[in-house]
């Protein structure tokens, strides 16, 4: 016969899953922020390079 009532480790498993999901989301957000930061930096560097080329030609 099956046991009646709540699961033996249901609360702990739920907490653990919640914490792991939080950790995964935090890592994803950090990676996304780094990508955006690097894209902005590359864009800024490329714009400076283009400006330098234009100034050198004049």
Secondary structure as UniProt FT lines:
FT   HELIX           10..57
//
